[in-house]
Amino acid sequence: MTVNQGLRALAGIVIMASAILAYFISPYWLILNGFVGLNLLQSAFTDWCPAMVMFRKMGLKE
């Protein structure tokens, strides 16, 4: 798995978890979806994301 694949997988997991929590617990969990979306948008332009640092330290290849 590469860093970009890991980043997409993490974003998908967090978005799905947030949607499930919003449905069953509280709609305020949708704020997390917004945060993930904004983070993905900024990483598209800057090519940097905090999760990428973590994935590189875990040994994922570029």
Distance bins in CASP14 RR format, pairs under 12 A and 6 or more apart:
PFRMAT RR
TARGET T0000
AUTHOR 0000-0000-0000
RMODE 2
METHOD distances of the structure
MODEL  1
1 7 0 0 0 0 0 1 0 0 0 0 0
1 8 0 0 0 0 1 0 0 0 0 0 0
1 9 1 0 0 1 0 0 0 0 0 0 0
1 10 0 0 0 0 0 1 0 0 0 0 0
1 55 0 0 0 0 1 0 0 0 0 0 0
1 58 0 0 0 0 1 0 0 0 0 0 0
1 59 0 0 0 0 1 0 0 0 0 0 0
1 60 1 0 1 0 0 0 0 0 0 0 0
1 61 0 0 0 0 1 0 0 0 0 0 0
1 62 0 0 0 0 0 1 0 0 0 0 0
2 8 0 0 0 0 1 0 0 0 0 0 0
2 9 0 0 0 0 0 1 0 0 0 0 0
2 52 0 0 0 0 0 1 0 0 0 0 0
2 55 0 0 0 0 1 0 0 0 0 0 0
2 56 0 0 0 0 0 1 0 0 0 0 0
2 58 0 0 0 0 0 1 0 0 0 0 0
2 59 0 0 0 0 0 1 0 0 0 0 0
2 60 1 0 0 1 0 0 0 0 0 0 0
2 61 1 0 1 0 0 0 0 0 0 0 0
2 62 1 0 0 1 0 0 0 0 0 0 0
3 9 0 0 0 0 0 1 0 0 0 0 0
3 10 0 0 0 0 0 1 0 0 0 0 0
3 43 0 0 0 0 0 1 0 0 0 0 0
3 47 0 0 0 0 0 1 0 0 0 0 0
3 48 0 0 0 0 0 1 0 0 0 0 0
3 49 0 0 0 0 1 0 0 0 0 0 0
3 51 0 0 0 0 1 0 0 0 0 0 0
3 52 1 0 1 0 0 0 0 0 0 0 0
3 53 0 0 0 0 1 0 0 0 0 0 0
3 54 0 0 0 0 1 0 0 0 0 0 0
3 55 1 0 1 0 0 0 0 0 0 0 0
3 56 1 0 0 1 0 0 0 0 0 0 0
3 57 0 0 0 0 0 1 0 0 0 0 0
3 58 0 0 0 0 1 0 0 0 0 0 0
3 59 0 0 0 0 1 0 0 0 0 0 0
3 60 1 0 1 0 0 0 0 0 0 0 0
3 61 1 0 0 1 0 0 0 0 0 0 0
3 62 1 0 1 0 0 0 0 0 0 0 0
4 10 0 0 0 0 0 1 0 0 0 0 0
4 11 0 0 0 0 0 1 0 0 0 0 0
4 40 0 0 0 0 0 1 0 0 0 0 0
4 43 0 0 0 0 1 0 0 0 0 0 0
4 44 0 0 0 0 0 1 0 0 0 0 0
4 47 0 0 0 0 1 0 0 0 0 0 0
4 49 0 0 0 0 1 0 0 0 0 0 0
4 51 0 0 0 0 0 1 0 0 0 0 0
4 52 0 0 0 0 1 0 0 0 0 0 0
4 55 0 0 0 0 1 0 0 0 0 0 0
4 56 0 0 0 0 0 1 0 0 0 0 0
4 60 0 0 0 0 1 0 0 0 0 0 0
4 61 0 0 0 0 0 1 0 0 0 0 0
4 62 0 0 0 0 1 0 0 0 0 0 0
5 11 0 0 0 0 0 1 0 0 0 0 0
5 12 0 0 0 0 0 1 0 0 0 0 0
5 51 0 0 0 0 0 1 0 0 0 0 0
5 52 0 0 0 0 0 1 0 0 0 0 0
5 55 0 0 0 0 1 0 0 0 0 0 0
5 60 0 0 0 0 1 0 0 0 0 0 0
5 61 0 0 0 0 1 0 0 0 0 0 0
5 62 0 0 0 0 0 1 0 0 0 0 0
6 12 0 0 0 0 1 0 0 0 0 0 0
6 13 0 0 0 0 1 0 0 0 0 0 0
6 14 0 0 0 0 0 1 0 0 0 0 0
6 49 0 0 0 0 0 1 0 0 0 0 0
6 51 1 0 0 1 0 0 0 0 0 0 0
6 52 0 0 0 0 1 0 0 0 0 0 0
6 54 0 0 0 0 1 0 0 0 0 0 0
6 55 1 0 1 0 0 0 0 0 0 0 0
6 56 0 0 0 0 0 1 0 0 0 0 0
6 58 0 0 0 0 1 0 0 0 0 0 0
6 59 0 0 0 0 0 1 0 0 0 0 0
6 60 1 0 0 1 0 0 0 0 0 0 0
6 61 0 0 0 0 0 1 0 0 0 0 0
6 62 0 0 0 0 0 1 0 0 0 0 0
7 13 0 0 0 0 0 1 0 0 0 0 0
7 14 0 0 0 0 0 1 0 0 0 0 0
7 36 0 0 0 0 0 1 0 0 0 0 0
7 39 0 0 0 0 1 0 0 0 0 0 0
7 40 0 0 0 0 1 0 0 0 0 0 0
7 43 1 0 0 1 0 0 0 0 0 0 0
7 44 0 0 0 0 0 1 0 0 0 0 0
7 47 0 0 0 0 0 1 0 0 0 0 0
7 48 0 0 0 0 0 1 0 0 0 0 0
7 49 1 0 0 1 0 0 0 0 0 0 0
7 50 0 0 0 0 0 1 0 0 0 0 0
7 51 1 0 1 0 0 0 0 0 0 0 0
7 52 1 0 0 1 0 0 0 0 0 0 0
7 53 0 0 0 0 0 1 0 0 0 0 0
7 54 0 0 0 0 1 0 0 0 0 0 0
7 55 1 0 0 1 0 0 0 0 0 0 0
7 56 0 0 0 0 0 1 0 0 0 0 0
7 58 0 0 0 0 0 1 0 0 0 0 0
7 60 0 0 0 0 1 0 0 0 0 0 0
7 62 0 0 0 0 0 1 0 0 0 0 0
8 14 0 0 0 0 0 1 0 0 0 0 0
8 15 0 0 0 0 0 1 0 0 0 0 0
8 36 0 0 0 0 0 1 0 0 0 0 0
8 40 0 0 0 0 1 0 0 0 0 0 0
8 43 0 0 0 0 0 1 0 0 0 0 0
8 44 0 0 0 0 0 1 0 0 0 0 0
8 49 0 0 0 0 0 1 0 0 0 0 0
8 51 0 0 0 0 0 1 0 0 0 0 0
8 52 0 0 0 0 0 1 0 0 0 0 0
8 55 0 0 0 0 0 1 0 0 0 0 0
9 15 0 0 0 0 0 1 0 0 0 0 0
9 16 0 0 0 0 0 1 0 0 0 0 0
9 51 0 0 0 0 0 1 0 0 0 0 0
9 55 0 0 0 0 1 0 0 0 0 0 0
9 60 0 0 0 0 0 1 0 0 0 0 0
10 16 0 0 0 0 0 1 0 0 0 0 0
10 17 0 0 0 0 0 1 0 0 0 0 0
10 36 0 0 0 0 1 0 0 0 0 0 0
10 39 0 0 0 0 0 1 0 0 0 0 0
10 40 0 0 0 0 0 1 0 0 0 0 0
10 43 0 0 0 0 0 1 0 0 0 0 0
10 49 0 0 0 0 1 0 0 0 0 0 0
10 50 0 0 0 0 0 1 0 0 0 0 0
10 51 1 0 1 0 0 0 0 0 0 0 0
10 52 0 0 0 0 1 0 0 0 0 0 0
10 54 0 0 0 0 1 0 0 0 0 0 0
10 55 0 0 0 0 1 0 0 0 0 0 0
10 58 0 0 0 0 0 1 0 0 0 0 0
10 60 0 0 0 0 0 1 0 0 0 0 0
11 17 0 0 0 0 0 1 0 0 0 0 0
11 18 0 0 0 0 0 1 0 0 0 0 0
11 32 0 0 0 0 0 1 0 0 0 0 0
11 33 0 0 0 0 0 1 0 0 0 0 0
11 34 0 0 0 0 0 1 0 0 0 0 0
11 35 0 0 0 0 0 1 0 0 0 0 0
11 36 1 0 1 0 0 0 0 0 0 0 0
11 37 1 0 0 1 0 0 0 0 0 0 0
11 38 0 0 0 0 0 1 0 0 0 0 0
11 39 1 0 0 1 0 0 0 0 0 0 0
11 40 1 0 1 0 0 0 0 0 0 0 0
11 41 0 0 0 0 0 1 0 0 0 0 0
11 43 0 0 0 0 1 0 0 0 0 0 0
11 44 0 0 0 0 0 1 0 0 0 0 0
11 49 0 0 0 0 1 0 0 0 0 0 0
11 51 0 0 0 0 1 0 0 0 0 0 0
11 52 0 0 0 0 0 1 0 0 0 0 0
11 55 0 0 0 0 0 1 0 0 0 0 0
12 18 0 0 0 0 1 0 0 0 0 0 0
12 19 0 0 0 0 1 0 0 0 0 0 0
12 20 0 0 0 0 0 1 0 0 0 0 0
12 32 0 0 0 0 0 1 0 0 0 0 0
12 33 0 0 0 0 0 1 0 0 0 0 0
12 36 1 0 0 1 0 0 0 0 0 0 0
12 37 0 0 0 0 0 1 0 0 0 0 0
12 39 0 0 0 0 0 1 0 0 0 0 0
12 40 0 0 0 0 1 0 0 0 0 0 0
12 51 0 0 0 0 0 1 0 0 0 0 0
13 19 0 0 0 0 0 1 0 0 0 0 0
13 20 0 0 0 0 0 1 0 0 0 0 0
13 32 0 0 0 0 0 1 0 0 0 0 0
13 36 0 0 0 0 1 0 0 0 0 0 0
13 51 0 0 0 0 0 1 0 0 0 0 0
14 20 0 0 0 0 0 1 0 0 0 0 0
14 21 0 0 0 0 0 1 0 0 0 0 0
14 29 0 0 0 0 0 1 0 0 0 0 0
14 31 0 0 0 0 0 1 0 0 0 0 0
14 32 1 0 0 1 0 0 0 0 0 0 0
14 33 0 0 0 0 1 0 0 0 0 0 0
14 34 0 0 0 0 0 1 0 0 0 0 0
14 35 0 0 0 0 1 0 0 0 0 0 0
14 36 1 0 1 0 0 0 0 0 0 0 0
14 37 0 0 0 0 1 0 0 0 0 0 0
14 39 0 0 0 0 1 0 0 0 0 0 0
14 40 0 0 0 0 0 1 0 0 0 0 0
14 51 0 0 0 0 1 0 0 0 0 0 0
15 21 0 0 0 0 0 1 0 0 0 0 0
15 22 0 0 0 0 0 1 0 0 0 0 0
15 29 0 0 0 0 0 1 0 0 0 0 0
15 30 0 0 0 0 0 1 0 0 0 0 0
15 32 0 0 0 0 1 0 0 0 0 0 0
15 33 1 0 1 0 0 0 0 0 0 0 0
15 34 0 0 0 0 1 0 0 0 0 0 0
15 35 0 0 0 0 0 1 0 0 0 0 0
15 36 1 0 1 0 0 0 0 0 0 0 0
15 37 1 0 0 1 0 0 0 0 0 0 0
15 39 0 0 0 0 0 1 0 0 0 0 0
15 40 0 0 0 0 1 0 0 0 0 0 0
16 22 0 0 0 0 0 1 0 0 0 0 0
16 23 0 0 0 0 0 1 0 0 0 0 0
16 29 0 0 0 0 0 1 0 0 0 0 0
16 32 0 0 0 0 0 1 0 0 0 0 0
16 33 0 0 0 0 1 0 0 0 0 0 0
16 36 0 0 0 0 0 1 0 0 0 0 0
17 23 0 0 0 0 0 1 0 0 0 0 0
17 24 0 0 0 0 0 1 0 0 0 0 0
17 25 0 0 0 0 0 1 0 0 0 0 0
17 29 0 0 0 0 1 0 0 0 0 0 0
17 30 0 0 0 0 0 1 0 0 0 0 0
17 32 0 0 0 0 1 0 0 0 0 0 0
17 33 0 0 0 0 1 0 0 0 0 0 0
17 36 0 0 0 0 0 1 0 0 0 0 0
18 24 0 0 0 0 0 1 0 0 0 0 0
18 25 0 0 0 0 0 1 0 0 0 0 0
18 26 0 0 0 0 0 1 0 0 0 0 0
18 27 0 0 0 0 0 1 0 0 0 0 0
18 28 0 0 0 0 0 1 0 0 0 0 0
18 29 1 0 1 0 0 0 0 0 0 0 0
18 30 1 0 0 1 0 0 0 0 0 0 0
18 31 0 0 0 0 1 0 0 0 0 0 0
18 32 1 0 1 0 0 0 0 0 0 0 0
18 33 1 0 1 0 0 0 0 0 0 0 0
18 34 0 0 0 0 1 0 0 0 0 0 0
18 35 0 0 0 0 1 0 0 0 0 0 0
18 36 1 0 0 1 0 0 0 0 0 0 0
18 37 0 0 0 0 0 1 0 0 0 0 0
19 25 0 0 0 0 0 1 0 0 0 0 0
19 27 0 0 0 0 0 1 0 0 0 0 0
19 29 1 0 0 1 0 0 0 0 0 0 0
19 30 1 0 0 1 0 0 0 0 0 0 0
19 32 0 0 0 0 1 0 0 0 0 0 0
19 33 1 0 0 1 0 0 0 0 0 0 0
19 34 0 0 0 0 0 1 0 0 0 0 0
19 36 0 0 0 0 0 1 0 0 0 0 0
20 26 0 0 0 0 0 1 0 0 0 0 0
20 29 0 0 0 0 1 0 0 0 0 0 0
20 30 0 0 0 0 0 1 0 0 0 0 0
20 32 0 0 0 0 0 1 0 0 0 0 0
20 33 0 0 0 0 0 1 0 0 0 0 0
21 27 0 0 0 0 1 0 0 0 0 0 0
21 28 0 0 0 0 1 0 0 0 0 0 0
21 29 1 0 1 0 0 0 0 0 0 0 0
21 30 0 0 0 0 1 0 0 0 0 0 0
21 31 0 0 0 0 0 1 0 0 0 0 0
21 32 1 0 0 1 0 0 0 0 0 0 0
21 33 0 0 0 0 1 0 0 0 0 0 0
22 28 1 0 0 1 0 0 0 0 0 0 0
22 29 1 1 0 0 0 0 0 0 0 0 0
22 30 1 0 1 0 0 0 0 0 0 0 0
22 31 0 0 0 0 1 0 0 0 0 0 0
22 32 0 0 0 0 1 0 0 0 0 0 0
22 33 1 0 0 1 0 0 0 0 0 0 0
22 34 0 0 0 0 0 1 0 0 0 0 0
23 29 0 0 0 0 1 0 0 0 0 0 0
23 30 0 0 0 0 1 0 0 0 0 0 0
23 33 0 0 0 0 0 1 0 0 0 0 0
25 32 0 0 0 0 0 1 0 0 0 0 0
26 32 0 0 0 0 0 1 0 0 0 0 0
27 33 0 0 0 0 0 1 0 0 0 0 0
28 34 0 0 0 0 0 1 0 0 0 0 0
29 35 0 0 0 0 0 1 0 0 0 0 0
29 36 0 0 0 0 0 1 0 0 0 0 0
30 36 0 0 0 0 0 1 0 0 0 0 0
30 37 0 0 0 0 0 1 0 0 0 0 0
31 37 0 0 0 0 0 1 0 0 0 0 0
31 38 0 0 0 0 0 1 0 0 0 0 0
32 38 0 0 0 0 0 1 0 0 0 0 0
32 39 0 0 0 0 0 1 0 0 0 0 0
33 39 0 0 0 0 0 1 0 0 0 0 0
33 40 0 0 0 0 0 1 0 0 0 0 0
34 40 0 0 0 0 1 0 0 0 0 0 0
34 41 0 0 0 0 1 0 0 0 0 0 0
34 42 0 0 0 0 0 1 0 0 0 0 0
35 41 0 0 0 0 0 1 0 0 0 0 0
35 42 0 0 0 0 0 1 0 0 0 0 0
35 50 0 0 0 0 0 1 0 0 0 0 0
36 42 0 0 0 0 0 1 0 0 0 0 0
36 43 0 0 0 0 0 1 0 0 0 0 0
36 49 0 0 0 0 0 1 0 0 0 0 0
36 50 0 0 0 0 0 1 0 0 0 0 0
36 51 0 0 0 0 0 1 0 0 0 0 0
37 43 0 0 0 0 1 0 0 0 0 0 0
37 44 0 0 0 0 0 1 0 0 0 0 0
37 49 0 0 0 0 0 1 0 0 0 0 0
38 44 0 0 0 0 0 1 0 0 0 0 0
38 45 0 0 0 0 0 1 0 0 0 0 0
38 49 0 0 0 0 0 1 0 0 0 0 0
39 45 0 0 0 0 0 1 0 0 0 0 0
39 46 0 0 0 0 0 1 0 0 0 0 0
39 48 0 0 0 0 0 1 0 0 0 0 0
39 49 1 0 0 1 0 0 0 0 0 0 0
39 50 1 0 0 1 0 0 0 0 0 0 0
39 51 0 0 0 0 1 0 0 0 0 0 0
39 52 0 0 0 0 0 1 0 0 0 0 0
40 46 0 0 0 0 0 1 0 0 0 0 0
40 47 0 0 0 0 0 1 0 0 0 0 0
40 48 0 0 0 0 0 1 0 0 0 0 0
40 49 1 0 0 1 0 0 0 0 0 0 0
40 51 0 0 0 0 0 1 0 0 0 0 0
40 52 0 0 0 0 0 1 0 0 0 0 0
41 49 0 0 0 0 0 1 0 0 0 0 0
42 48 0 0 0 0 1 0 0 0 0 0 0
42 49 1 0 0 1 0 0 0 0 0 0 0
42 50 0 0 0 0 0 1 0 0 0 0 0
43 49 1 0 1 0 0 0 0 0 0 0 0
43 50 0 0 0 0 1 0 0 0 0 0 0
43 51 0 0 0 0 1 0 0 0 0 0 0
43 52 1 0 0 1 0 0 0 0 0 0 0
43 53 0 0 0 0 0 1 0 0 0 0 0
46 52 0 0 0 0 0 1 0 0 0 0 0
47 62 0 0 0 0 0 1 0 0 0 0 0
48 56 0 0 0 0 0 1 0 0 0 0 0
49 55 0 0 0 0 1 0 0 0 0 0 0
49 56 0 0 0 0 0 1 0 0 0 0 0
50 56 0 0 0 0 0 1 0 0 0 0 0
50 57 0 0 0 0 0 1 0 0 0 0 0
51 57 0 0 0 0 0 1 0 0 0 0 0
51 58 0 0 0 0 0 1 0 0 0 0 0
51 60 0 0 0 0 0 1 0 0 0 0 0
52 58 0 0 0 0 0 1 0 0 0 0 0
52 59 0 0 0 0 0 1 0 0 0 0 0
52 60 0 0 0 0 1 0 0 0 0 0 0
52 62 0 0 0 0 1 0 0 0 0 0 0
53 59 0 0 0 0 0 1 0 0 0 0 0
53 60 0 0 0 0 0 1 0 0 0 0 0
54 60 0 0 0 0 1 0 0 0 0 0 0
55 61 0 0 0 0 1 0 0 0 0 0 0
55 62 0 0 0 0 1 0 0 0 0 0 0
56 62 1 0 0 1 0 0 0 0 0 0 0
END
